[in-house]
Amino acid sequence: MFADDGTAIFSSQQVGSLRMLIAALVLLPISFSKLKIISAKNIIPLAIIGFCGNFIPAFLFTYAETGISSGLAGMLNSFTPIFTIIIGFFVFKTKLTNKQLIGTVIGTIGIVALVLTGKNASLNGDWEHILAIVLATLLYAISLNTIKHKLSDFSSYEITSLAFFILLPFAISGFFMTDTLHTFQTNPLASKGIFYIFILSVVGTALAVLVFNRIIAFSSTLFASSVTYFIPIVAVVIGFAFGERLTVWQIVSMFVVLFGVITANVSLKRKKE
């Protein structure tokens, strides 16, 4: 989060803690209504989803993007379906088809091509920033498989609200440990920055996770994780809407991504689609 002169309003750690805190508070009314279904059996899966699917990646991504481009971050995000397949196959014994494997490979190739053909694409970055996103995608894959195989009887509202309820004490601790309160007291631009973080927290975290968990309930983990392929595509389209140049090769790359996603999920039953 930067001011007009390029100086940071909030650090990457502060953005991560604020994002989790605001999302948890927004979901709190739902959380209170669902507390009665928490038991010794499901509290660990809910904690895994909270930390692996939300809390830790929020800090990893904000840290990573201080050292690498958004294009590279989008490309690295395509590790999510790959890790989802690996964990599902080896840990949860999920059956895989050749089409799913081939489609995942095609989608990944399309993402790489989309980034490489971008006008301002930059693949420079320190290894610690690159590994931060790779670790985040691994955690996403763990969360996806946990939702599908351990909490299949829960609704998306229950999973999301209870996972964030478990995170709430840690989000509050993060708020104070990252000295965010001091930033509000000393930086006059903090009110401007918190507006955008609020949008990110409500739309990009709370609402997005609800929808994402809903997708998992009605499809496979591979199909749900495949939505990460669309992140760079959306970024390119939005950039085009704001006057950035869109090349023929970028358009071709988008179709390659779409073809990969369709190929990977064509074997799903019509009901799940």
N, C-alpha and C positions, 0 to 999 in steps of 0.2 A: 504494500500500500504506500503510494508515493505522493508527495506534494508536487506543485507545478515546477519547482526547481530541481526535481529529481531526488530529493531527500526523502527517506522513509518516514511515514507517519507512525506505522506500527511495524514491529519486527515480524519475521516469519513465525516465530513462536507465539507472539501475541495474536496474530491473525488466526492461527490454529486453535488457540484456547478460546478466543471470542467466538469463533465459528461453532465450536462444540457446545459452548455455554448457551449461546442464543438458541441453537437448535433444540437443546435439551429443555430449555425453559418454554419454548413454543409448544413442544410436545407434552409438557407436564400435565395439562388437564386430561389428556388421553391416558397418560401413564397412571394417574391416580385411579382412573376407572378400571384399569386392567391389573392392578397390583395383586388381586386375589388369586390370579392364575399362576403366579410365580411359586415354584416349588423347588425342592432340593434337586429334582431330576432335570429341570430345565434352566436353572440359574447359570450353570456353567456354559451351556450353548449360547445363552443370551449375552453373557459376558464376552464370549469369543466374538460374537457378531458385533458387539459394541466396540471392542478394542481393535479387532482385526479389520472390521469393515468400515469403521468410522474414525475412532479417536487417533490411533497411531498414524494411519495414512494421511490424516489432515495435517499433521506436523511434517510428515515426510515430503508431501507434495509442496507445501509452502516453502520448505527449506530447499528442495531440489530446484524450484523455479527461480531461486535467487542466483543460480549458477548455470542454468541451461535454458535454451529457447523453448517457447511453448510448442514449436513444431517437433522438436526432439522429445519433449515430454509426451506429446500425443502419440508419437511412434512407439515409445517405450511402454505406453499404456496397453499396447496390443499384446503384451505378455500375459495379461489377465486371462484371456481364453485358453492360452497354452498351459498356464499353471492350473487352471480349472480342470482341464482334461487330465493332467498328470496326477493331481491330488485325487480327483474323482476315481480314476482308474486304480491307483495303487492303494489308497486309503479306504475308499468307500466301495471299491469293486464295481464301479459303474461301467456298463458295457458301451463300447465305442464302435462306430461304423467307419468304414473307409471314407465315406463321403464327409463325415464330420472332421476327420483328420485332414483330408484334402482341402475342404472348405476353409478350415482354420489357417492352413498354410497360404492359400490364395489370398485370404483377407489380410494376413500379415504382410505379404508381398505388396499388396495394394496400398497399405498404409505407408510402408517404406518408400514406395514410388511417389506417393502424394507429398510426402515431406521433402524428398529430394528434388522434386520438380517445382517446389514452392519458390517464389521469387526471393523471399528473404529468409529462406531456410538456413539454419545454422546448426551444425552437428557438433559444435565445440562444447566442451563441458568437462568439469573435473569428475573423476571417477566416483567420489563420494556423493555427488549430486545425482549421477546416473544410477548408482546402486541404491540410492534412497527410493527412487521411483520403482525400480525392479523389486525391491523389498515390499513396497506398498502394493504392487500388483499381486505378489505372492500372498499377502495378507488378505486382499480382496478375494482371491480364489479360495482361501480357507473359509472365509465368511460365507461365500456363496454355497459351498458344499455343506457347511454346517446348517444353513437355513433349509436346504433341500432335504437333507437326510436326517436331521435331528429335530426340526421344528416344522415339519410339513403340516401338522394339524393346527398351527397358529395362523392367524390372519396377518396381513401386512401391517395393519395398525398395531396389533399386539406386539409383533416382533420389533418394529421400529421404536415405538414409544417405550417399551420396557428396556430395550438395549440402551437407549439414551438416558433412561432413568438411572440405570446402573452407572452410567458415565458421569452423571451430574456432579457427585462429590469431587471427582477427579478434574472435571472442567472448572469447578469453582477454585480448586487448589491451583490449577494452571493459571487462572486469571491473576491470582495474587503472586504466584511464584515468578511469573514473567514480568512483573512490575507494570502491569497494564493500567492499574489505577493511577500510578504516577504519570503515565503518558496522558491520561485524560485531564489531569490537573495542570500539566505544564505545556502541552502542545495545543495551540488554538485550533489546529486543523483536525483534531481528533474527532470532533462531531461530524465532520465531513466524511472522514474515513469510516466511522462506525455505520454510517448510512449504507455504504456499499457492502460492508461486511454483513450487515443485517439482511440485505437482499440475498447475498451468497448463502447465508445460514438458513434462511427460510425456504428459498426457491431451490438453491443448488445443493442443499443438504437435507433438511427435514422433508420437504415435498418430494425431492428426487429419490430419496431412499424409500419413501413410502411406495412410490410408483415402481421402483426397481424391485422391491420385495414382492410386490403384486405380480410382476412379470415372472419371477422365479416360481411363484405358486402355481401358475398356469402353463409353465413351459419347463424346459430343461435348464440346468446350470450353464450349459454351453450357449444356449440361445440368449440367456440373460447377460452373460459375460460378453457376448458378441456386440452388445450395444456400445462397448468401448471403441469399436471400430468407427463409429459414427462421429466421435468427438472431433477428430481432425477435419472431417468432412464439413461439419457444422461450422467449425472455425473458418474454413476457407470460404464457405458461402456467406457468412457474416462479413468477412473481410471484403468480399466482392461487393456486397451491399453498401459498404462504406468507401467504395472507390478503388479498392485494390485490384490489380490485374489478375485475371483468371486465364490460365493457359490451356491449350488443347490437351496437353499431357496430364494436367491436373484433373480434367474432366474424365479422361480415360482411366486414370487411377481410381477415381471415385467409383466408376462402374466395375472395376476389378474388385474393389472392396465389397460392393453390393453383391456381386456374383459369388464371392467367397462366403458371405453370410448366408445367402440363399442355399448354396451347396451344402454348407455345414448343417443346416437345419431342415432341409427338404424331407428328411426321413422321419421327422416328428409326426405324431398323429395329428389329424386335422383338429381334434378337440383341443389339444394343447396349443396349436397355432392360434 
